[in-house]
Amino acid sequence: MVIAALRRRARPRPPRMPEAVATALALGVLGAAWGAMVWAPSDTVRWLLGGGSVVGAATLVLWTLLGPVARYLSGERTELTAAERASLTAAERVEAVTGARSALMQSVTGLVVIVGVVFTAAGLLYTARTLDTTRQGQVSDRYTKAIEQLGSTKPEVRMGGIYALERLMIDSSRDLRTIIEVLSAYIRSHAQDEPPIGSDKTRLAVDVESALTVLGRAHIPTDTYVDLTNADFHDKNLSGAGLRSAGLSRADLSGANLSLADLTQANLTQADLSGANLTRANLSRAEMPRSDLSGADLTRASLTSANLGSAKLVRADLTLANLAAANLTSANLTGAGLNSADLTGTLLLSADLTGANLVSTDLSRTDLDHVRGRPVR
């Protein structure tokens, strides 16, 4: 008998119904959460599984708080025996049933609120995604229409397309780089188009002028630039153009009017600027190696820290130009006018200064020991 009693005591107690339901609910929550994150084939199924897992988790938490936790906090450390339950009076039983019903109603109410919040949040997120998709569709339609306008035979329609693209640059940051590339390509292709009838022949076509204006005032990201490589602007009026950080390598700017233009940090490698008007232009930190500036007017131009290595500056007018810290290594300055120019810290190693005019130029902080030719002082 003793052995039988010990065996009965050692035998594991089968789980009660609430514990089995809680275990099944916990497993269901884990399964729904896993399906929402990994398995769900679509966003709709993902939202349903995610919402179901949240509701199941809320139910499990409510059951734990109103069941084991509530009993523990009320002082019931162990489960009531059958004898203890039988000893309860009728009033105590009614009170217990009433309390259980009240707790159950509160639990159901809380669960309904949680379910409502979850599905309301899911609905709001779905609506937000739908609105974003609709907005992107509208942006795509506007972009397509603007591109179609660029192919019109009427200049005013093309201008409308260009300004529509400018508006898209503001409204859709994800399309900014694409629009910059489109407008840059448009300018390269139409740089020599005829200006309006009766206009000065040096003027750009009105649509090209508009595209340059749009790009000049746009907020260009640091990892993007206006690509005008090999563009042909010879003899064109680009006075005051905003070409900061533009890519103009091998561009033809011969005879162009670039007075007051902003070419800060522009890439003008091997560009043809012969005979160009660059008075008061800002070329600070511009990359201009092997560029041709023969006969160019650079009066009062800013060339601080510019790279003019091996550049051709034959007979260029650099009167009062700021060349502080510029690199003129191996540059050809034969017959160039450098009177009153700022050459502070300018690197002139192997530069050819034959016949260059350095009258009234302060050379106290300029190293001329390694130049070629004899300048006029």
Secondary structure, 3 states (H helix, E strand, C coil): CHHHHHHHHHCCCCCCHHHHHHHHHHHHHHHHHHHHHHHCCCHHHHHHHHHHHHHHHHHHHHHHHHHHHHHHHCCCCCCCCHHHHHCCCHHHHHHHHHHHHHHHHHHHHHHHHHHHHHHHHHHHHHHHHHHHHHHHHHHHHHHHHHHHHHCCCCHHHHHHHHHHHHHHHHHCHHHHHHHHHHHHHHHHHHCCCCCCCCCCCCCCCHHHHHHHHHHHHCCCCCCCCCECCCCECCCCECCCCECCCCECCCCECCCCECCCCECCCCECCCCECCCCECCCCECCCCECCCCECCCCECCCCECCCCECCCCECCCCECCCCECCCCECCCCECCCCECCCCECCCCECCCCECCCCECCCCCCCCCCCCCCECCCEC
